[in-house]
Amino acid sequence: MRHFLFSTLIMLFSISVSAQSDQIFLHNGQEISGKVLKVAEHTVTFTYDGEDAEQTLGKYAVQKVVYGKSGREQVVSDRIDISGKDGWQNVIIIESLEEVAGLKRVGEIKGKTGFINYRTGAGSDRKAQEKLQKEAAAANCPFVLLTMDKDIDRKGASGGGFGQNQSIKKGVGYSY
């Protein structure tokens, strides 16, 4: 009887402790219990239950946070849909490593224009970005961490002309 009473008290205590935990719901279906310390512009900082070490997730990985004490629900980010013919336009180009924390690395993604391309510098840059986004969508990656953004100008001493700019963009594709 004494053992049963002790077990019941331990169970009730653990239920009340877990009821106070914040719940972090990720877009990949995982759920994390812990204490949310801060929801910043690009990241969510938290600690796991029973630990003091701070962990960080990029906001794109987090769907929502449900706060244990108040029950308040905070939507952090919407899931990015890259399906369909024009889904590539929804691919997000990211420039900060902290924003991809919690996402799954898929592989390298490239987009570039030819040296002779009949475009202005700005047009060449847009075309390279479009190619990068289309390749990412084909690899089922809603996010690309940009690792290289380079423009090569082939103008000579007499000046340059139309179509003498090449844009090269490289990155790492990430998914949920």
Order of alpha helices (4+ residues) and beta strands (2+ residues): alpha-beta-beta-beta-beta-beta-beta-beta-beta-alpha-beta-beta
